[in-house]
């Protein structure tokens, strides 16, 4: 499969259509005035005034005519993907590269970190994505957790932390919790697993999350998403506290809301909690079924209040098969849209205010040119 279409590139069809409509409006006015067979200088002045008035209104409304500019990476931002803790998988490298290519086309510099997470690798990073950890020897050191916390809390950073199920104990979820606690996250992964007998890729432990949030705030994130592979995943819960952390005032995000936390993706209605270890879920019960939260985005996070944290119950890259997979076990998927959109959202939040000055002045300039043309044509009459 080739790279997915990249948003934010080239001319906006909405902008083009709006300019055409303005142009057609002015041409219509001109033709109508011609049809009246203006014979006197007074009539010509009236016609000119009418055309100028319409053009002036168009210029005043040019921000609405133009709309917002397509969003590409502000400056040249860098996003780091952690490969230092067992996340890499040769079988998924083509999927990971496809994701990297799409992010590169959006204007980002993508870095694969194989030598650990430290101050040096984070020095120029605006975003960090940490996939599920595999193997007890691949745990994060205390210095790595501190480096991530210091980096994130310096302000205006994007962090994605991915969990996995508690099956076999090979995935070290407590590390993910340590990182999220260090940055003050209000969302954590349940120490359990999710299976779905109905919506899956060939087996219940490979559930396909098939429901996205209808909250307008996350509309850009979920656009083009209907089937996301969550291979061997868990579900998420919220820590509804001013001092959030593991099992601190835990709440089910399906029924409780936390300020600045937005569920993005849900499992299907048949998703079931299946526990594989001695630690019970904190905000749910083993055997529960329903559309549990699979992914969230938290804004205004961190000590400076301008960070973004995404938490997911499975990994967006690497793993056995990541959320960004486009097909698995003959099931067509579109999680690549969700992953790309979520990263783009997090890296650009908050969006720049207003519209692009270039488009604004360009729109006014185009209207001015039309005014001049109308004036010349009317004068020649």
N, C-alpha and C positions, 0 to 999 in steps of 0.2 A: 504493500500500500504506500502511496506517495504521501508527502506531508499534507496535513490538513490546510484548508484555506486560512490565511492569516488575516485577522481583522486589523483595521487601522492602517492599511496600505492603499495607496492610490486615491482616486477621486471618489468622493461620496456620491452615490446615485441620488440621494435625497437632495443634496446641495444642487446638483445639476438640474433636477426637475424643477426646483424652486426658481432657479435663475431663468429657465425656459419659460416658466409661467409668467414671470415679470416681463420678460421680453415680449411674449405674445400679447400681454395686456397693453403694452405701449404701442406695439404694431397695430393692434385693433383700434386704439384711439386715433392713431395717425390715419389709418384707412377711413375711419368714420369721418374725420375732419375733411379728408380729401373728397369723400362722397358728397359732402355738403357744398362742394364747389365754391369755396371761399373766394369772394370777388373783391372785397374791400379790405383796406389796410386794418380797419377796426376788427373785422372778423378774423384776420390773420393774427392780430394781437391776442384776441380771445382764445383762439386755438392754441397759440404758443403758451399762453398762461395755463391753459388746462393741462397740456402735456408736461409743462414744468412742475405743476402742482402734483401730478401723479408721480413723476420721477422723484420729487422731493419726499413724498410720503414713502416711496419705496426705499429711498436712502435711509430715512429715519427708522424704517422697519427692517433694515438689512440684517441686524442680529437674528431676527426671527426667520428671515429668508434664508440666511446662511446656515443657521443651526450651530451646534457645537462642532468643534474640529475633531477629526478622528484622533484617538489617543494612541500615541506611540510612546516608547520609553522616554521619560524625562532625562535629558542628557544621555549619558551612556552608563546605565546602571548595571551592576554585577550581581549575579545570583549564584550561590554556591550550593552544590548538591553533595551531601556527605556520602562518600564511598569507603570510609575508613573503618566501618563497624559491621562488616559482613553483608552490606546491602547489595553488592554487585552480583549479577547473574549473567553469564555469557548468553543464556537463552533469551534474555530480554533486552540485550544491548541495542538491537535495532529499534525497539520501542522507545528506549531511553534517548537514542540519537534523534529519533523523529521529534520527540518533545523538545530536545535541545535546539534542533534546527528551527522549529517554529518560534521559540523564544528569541533566537538570534535574529530572525526576520522581524521580530517586533522591536528590535533595537537593544536587546540585552546581551551582556557578555556572560556566558555560561562557564562555570568552573567546576570540574569534578575533583573533589578533595579526597585524595588517597592517603595522605600522611597525617591524619588526625585533624581535629578542630582546635585552633589556637588563635592567638591575637594576630599572627602574621597572615593566616588564610582569611581572616575576617576583616583585616585592615581596610580593604577597599570594597567590602561586600555590603550590598543594600538588602539582600535577601539570603536566607538559609533554609534549605529543605532537608529534613532528616527523615529518611525512610526507616522502616522497621529494622530493629537490630536482631541479628541472628548469631547465636552461639554465645555461651557464657564468657568466652575469652575476648569478646568484642565489646565489652561494656565501656561506658564513658568514664574517664577519670574525673576526679574532683576538679582538676585544673581546667579540663575541657568544659565542664558545666559552668564554672566561674567565667571562663572566657566568653561563652555564649550569653550568659546573663549580663555581663558588663557591656558587651557589644549591643545587645538588644535594648538595654536600658539607657544607652547613650542617645536614643531617640530616632524616630523616622525609619524604623526597620520592619522587615517582613520575615516571619518565622512560620514554617510549616513543620509540625511534629506528627509522625504517623505511628499508630499502634498496630498490634496484631492480636490474635487470639491467645488464650492461655494453653492451647493444646501442646502437649509434650514438654512445655517449659523451655523450648529452644529459643523463643523470642523473649528478649529481656525488656518487658514493659515497664518495670520499675525505673529503668533509666529514662524513659520518656517522661514519666511522671516527675522525676527529679528536675529535668530541664524545664518543664512547664511550671513547676513550683517556683523555680528560680526567677522566672520572668513574670510571675503573678497571674498566670492564666486562670480563667474561671471554668475551664473545660478539661476533662480528663477521660482516659479510656477505662472502661470497666474491666476488672480482672476476670474476664470470662470470654465466651465466644458466641458467635452468631451462626446459625445454620438456617437455610431456607429450602424446604422440600419442593417448592413450586418455582420460584424465580432463581435460577442458578445456571451455572455452566457445567452441566453433567453430573454434579454432586451437590449435596446440601451444604457442604463446607466451602463451596465456591459461590456464595450468593451474589446475585445481581441486584444492586440497589436501583430501584426503578421509579422512585418518586423524588421530585425536587421541590424545594420551597416555592411558594407563590408570593413571598414577600418581595415587593418591588425593590427593596434595598439590595437584594442579591440577584436581581434579574439578569445582570450582565454576566454573573458567574455561572448560572445554570443554563444559559442560552445554548441550545443545540444538544442538550443532554437528556437522555431518557433511559439509558442502560449503562451502569457502571459496575465493572467487576470488582468485588471486594473479596479477595482470595484469603480464606482463613482469617476472618476479621473479628473484631469486637465491636461493641457499641459504645456510645459516649454518655457521660453524665456531667452535670454542672455542679460547681462548688459555689453556692450562693452565699458568699461571705465577703466582707471587706478585706479579709486576710485568707484568700482561697488556698486550697491545697488538697492533698489526697484525703478523701473521706471527711472533708470539712463541710458540714451542712450540705450533704449531697442531695441533689434533686434530679428527677427525671426530666430531661429537656423536651420530651414529647408533651408534657403537661405544665411545666413551669418555665417561666422566662427569666432571664438575667439581663440586666442593662448592658447594651453594647455587644451581646452575644446573639448570633443569628444562625439557626440551623440552616444548612444548605442542602443536604442530601439525606434521604431516608431509605431504610430497607423496605421490602415489600410487606404486605399485610400478614404473610405467613411466616415471617422471620421468627426464629425461636432461640431463646437463650439456653445454651447447653454448656454447663460448667465442667471443666476438666481438672480442677485442682482443689485445694482445701480452702482457698480464699473465695468467699461468696461475693457476688456483686454488691455494690454499695447502695445504689439507688433503684435497683431492680431485683427481681427474684428469678431463680433458676426455673425454667419451664415457661416463663412469660412469653407471649407471642404478640406481634404487632409491628407497626412501622416505626421502629426505633431509629434514633438519630445516628447517622453514619459519618457525618462531617459537619463541622461548624466553622464560622469565621467570627473572630472577635476583633473589634476595632477600638481605637482610643486606648490601646493597651500599653503596658510598661510604665516606668516611673515618669516619663515625660508625657504620657497620655496621647501619643501619636503613632503608636506601633500597631501592627496587625498580626494576629495569630490564627493560623488555620490548624485544626486538629482533625484527624481522620482515623477511622478504625482499621484502615489498611494502608499500604504504601502506595504513593503516587508514581514511584519508579522502582526498578529492580524487583526484588521479591521473586516468588515463583511466577507470578504474572501481576503486573502493577495495575492500578486504577486507570492508567492511561492506555491500556490495551485496546485495540480496535476489533479483536476477534479472539475467541478462545472456545475450544471444544465445539466448533461450528456455530457459535452464538455471536452474532454481530453486536458490537459494543460501540459506545461513543464517549467513553470516559475521558478520552484525550481532550475533548472540548472543555470539560469541567476542570481538568487539571491546569490546562493552559490559561483558561479564563480566571481561575482562582489566583494563580500566580500573578497574572497581569493586574488583577484588581489589587492584590496586596502590595505589589511593587509601586503602584501609582496612587495609592490612597494617602491622604485625601486628594481627589482630582483637582486639577488647577481651576481656579475660579474664572468665570466668564468664558469668552470665546477667544479664539486665536486672533490677535491683532492683524495678522497678515490676511486672514479671511475677511475680517471686518473691513479693513481699508480696501481690500480687493473688491468687495461687494459694492462699497460706495463708489469706488473708481469706475466699476462697470456701469453703474447707474448714471454717473456723470457723463460718460461717453455716450450713453443712449440719449441723454438730454441734449447734448450737442448735436447729435445726428438729427433728432427731431426738430431742433431749432433751425438747422440748415435747410432741411427739406421743406419746412413750412415757409421759410423766407423765400425759397425759390418759387413758391406758388405766386 
